[in-house]
Amino acid sequence: MALKITVIGTGYLGATHAAAMAELGFEVLGLDVVPEKIEMLQRGEVPMYEPGLEELLRKHVAGIEGSSGRLRFTMDFAEVAAFGDVHFVCVNTPQKHGEYACDMSYVDSAFAQLAPHLTKPALVVGKSTVPVGSADRLARELAAAAPVGAEAELAWNPEFLREGFAVKDTLHPDRIVVGVRSAHAEKLLREVYAGPVGEGSPFVVTDFPTSELVKTAANSFLATKISFINAMAEVCEAAGGDVVKLAEALGYDDRIGKKFLRAGIGFGGGCLPKDIRAFMARAGELGADQALTFLREIDSINMRRRGQMVEMAREALGGGSFLGKRVAVLGATFKPDSDDVRDSPALNVAGQIHLQGGQVTVYDPKGMANAGRLFPTLAYAESAVDAVRGADAVLHLTEWREFRELDPEALGEVASERLILDGRNALDPAVWRAAGWTYRAMGRPSA
């Protein structure tokens, strides 16, 4: 008999996982405690922008004409427990207010509400990013609270979704990692992921602590690589070098590779900053804090880039005050192909210039609504041209394809001054200079 799957938590991770499991042929029941979110999903709509997700959802949500009907939603934990053989927990683990550690309250609540209803054997699978050691505790608590006892088994299966590529990363993952304690749990998860494994996705079987460490270790490595090239950009600024050419030369070394070597205003979002800080906090609790002290400098380099972008803008505008200066900011999200503005370097830079007296107008293809809620005092335009109209300087801060394809000549017609600062090193300097723009980028003082 085919496995039935539930997904607890239908935010970014959960909605994607639920739709992907339905696409792989499973009957799926998603649960959330927010009525408005459930109502949206039942209409085949998603509360965030993620390319391809809404189309995949509409392909499977029950009640939508032409759908497979394999995906339904509920707010009832008893219904979830009765329905599912494998329960995926996909709730959020944000950073605690005023601390580096992550907030486990949503995960703990999900387990506490599910466990009392588990009256038949089931596998509960954590996908949330949690501090190492959490799975061991949750496994004990699950077995103690479930009527079925130890037959309510736990596994840990970290997610590796990239915003903008979440559907692809779920259906065709570059690896599947499972932390299990029994052959039975491994067998069930091999059945769940039979499709991707059959296509060649590696299936890595490990213990609880290792499976919990994989996501934070991966994000810490990526953050290190980004902050390394940004540190090199600082050196290039001082020495007169070109960080883009430096990165190109480094990237040809196959031990290093080209990815994540684009210098700029640094990383943001809901994962990398949160995860490296939680990793440091947990290492401290384990008495291994010295092993991760380098991450403090990684975090420091990353946050420093935002202030350096502000100072570059000040210098380009004459070196004095921002008062009376009109600044156009292209980009609000922390990365392209997303509407996520959490810890966005672009919005942070825009906000700093605004607080220092600049008249800042922001445009982003997908992040305007979220940006407006977070920074309501900034001005927002409906297009790049409208944002640039009358601007003394243009800051390119999120590398959307739309911005790379802008016509510098047409944009120059509406700008007050043809001055562009490339905070992502993603524009072609020759093209912009040919159109009469003064082009300046981070780590490329002479480019």
Secondary structure, 3 states (H helix, E strand, C coil): CCCEEEEECCCHHHHHHHHHHHHCCCEEEEECCCHHHHHHHHCCCCCCCCCCHHHHHHHHECCCCCCCCCEEEECCHHHHHHHCCEEEECCCCCECCCCCCECCHHHHHHHHHHHHHCCCCEEEEECCCCCCCHHHHHHHHHHHHCCCHHHEEEEECCCCCCCCCHHHHHHCCCCEEEECCCHHHHHHHHHHCHHHHHHCCCEEEECHHHHHHHHHHHHHHHHHHHHHHHHHHHHHHHHCCCHHHHHHHHHCCCCCCCCCCCCCCCCCCCCHHHHHHHHHHHHHHCCCHHHHCHHHHHHHHHHHHHHHHHHHHHHHCCCCCCCCCEEEEECCCCCCCCCCCCCCHHHHHHHHHHHCCCEEEEECCCCHHHHHHHCCCCEECCCHHHHHCCCCEEEECCCCHHHHCCCHHHHHHHCCCCEEEECCCCCCHHHHHHCCCEEEECCCCCC
